[in-house]
Amino acid sequence: MSEIVQDYIEDYIRGLIPASNTQMEDFRNQAIADEIPIIHLEVQKHIELLIQSHKVQSILEVGTAVGFSAAVFAQAMGPQGLVDTIERSFKMVVQADENITRLGLKNQITQIIGDAQEKLTELDKTYDMIFLDGAKGHYIHLLDDCLRCLKPGGLLISDNVLFKGMIASNDLVIRRKITIVKRMRKYLETISNHPQLVTSILPLGDGLAISWKKELC
Ligand SMILES: C[S@@+](CC[C@H](N)C(=O)[O-])C[C@H]1O[C@@H](n2cnc3c(N)ncnc32)[C@H](O)[C@@H]1O
């Protein structure tokens, strides 16, 4: 359960989503069995929709984990689409490399190894879409570089922005998560009011923020 949406609604929506190919179904099931926090199925579907409707052909991801979402994005874009994905855990980098190779996606997905805060400052490319799925307390620190690396008309997608409901209600906040909660609230206020962005926050999965970078910035 995401704790954002009631179980019966989530189950119903998931039940409507057609199965992916067997390799990707197995990949999702294995990641869940290994307790790797991959994108929720309904979030996956929504991002696939955005990729295809916006004809996205280049994506920067923060937080590769085992490479599941990177593989989803590469397949949704088709063979010309490129994903650069940043991961700081070497164990994850190795597992992601094995998965990306097994799926035949090495020519579409490039792994960038290191901390996103450092690696983002070094990037001098721009992307059609940026997917933020790393440490939740760091989104606010990555925003300026994300905006620099996002093409005008591009999409910044931020996952887990409602963080088990804690962002919306103090009653749900776990004391040791208070710093993350404060930073995420600041992030959501910033992207909601940013002059370069139009932002919509959806109670989907663990909360998904979709920000469109205005064309004339
Ligand atoms: C939620 S998982 C990513 C899941 C993946 N996007 C998917 O849906 O398949 C978050 C990952 O981000 C990585 N991470 C967290 N903070 C990071 C940072 N500052 N720089 C690079 N990687 C980071 C963690 O090591 C973890 O593997």
The ligand as a MOL file (V3000), in Angstrom:
LIG
                    3D

  0  0  0     0  0            999 V3000
M  V30 BEGIN CTAB
M  V30 COUNTS 27 29 0 0 0
M  V30 BEGIN ATOM
M  V30 1 C 13.9520 4.5640 -5.1080 0
M  V30 2 S 15.4780 3.9320 -5.6470 0 CHG=1
M  V30 3 C 15.4150 4.1800 -7.3840 0
M  V30 4 C 14.4440 3.2430 -8.0750 0
M  V30 5 C 14.5040 3.2840 -9.5730 0
M  V30 6 N 14.3900 4.6310 -10.0780 0
M  V30 7 C 13.3750 2.4610 -10.1460 0
M  V30 8 O 12.2110 2.9020 -10.0610 0
M  V30 9 O 13.6590 1.3630 -10.6670 0 CHG=-1
M  V30 10 C 16.5820 5.2080 -5.1580 0
M  V30 11 C 18.0290 4.9810 -5.5700 0
M  V30 12 O 18.6630 6.2550 -5.5630 0
M  V30 13 C 19.9780 6.1170 -5.1030 0
M  V30 14 N 20.3620 7.4490 -4.5980 0
M  V30 15 C 19.8250 8.1010 -3.5350 0
M  V30 16 N 20.3720 9.3100 -3.4150 0
M  V30 17 C 21.2800 9.4300 -4.4060 0
M  V30 18 C 22.1860 10.4550 -4.7830 0
M  V30 19 N 22.2650 11.6090 -4.0940 0
M  V30 20 N 22.9690 10.2510 -5.8590 0
M  V30 21 C 22.8960 9.0920 -6.5520 0
M  V30 22 N 22.0620 8.0760 -6.2360 0
M  V30 23 C 21.2680 8.2500 -5.1860 0
M  V30 24 C 19.9110 5.0330 -4.0340 0
M  V30 25 O 21.1660 4.4200 -3.8370 0
M  V30 26 C 18.8400 4.0970 -4.6170 0
M  V30 27 O 19.4470 3.0490 -5.3440 0
M  V30 END ATOM
M  V30 BEGIN BOND
M  V30 1 1 1 2
M  V30 2 1 2 3
M  V30 3 1 2 10
M  V30 4 1 3 4
M  V30 5 1 4 5
M  V30 6 1 5 6
M  V30 7 1 5 7
M  V30 8 2 7 8
M  V30 9 1 7 9
M  V30 10 1 10 11
M  V30 11 1 11 12
M  V30 12 1 11 26
M  V30 13 1 12 13
M  V30 14 1 13 14
M  V30 15 1 13 24
M  V30 16 1 14 15
M  V30 17 1 14 23
M  V30 18 2 15 16
M  V30 19 1 16 17
M  V30 20 1 17 18
M  V30 21 2 17 23
M  V30 22 1 18 19
M  V30 23 2 18 20
M  V30 24 1 20 21
M  V30 25 2 21 22
M  V30 26 1 22 23
M  V30 27 1 24 25
M  V30 28 1 24 26
M  V30 29 1 26 27
M  V30 END BOND
M  V30 END CTAB
M  END
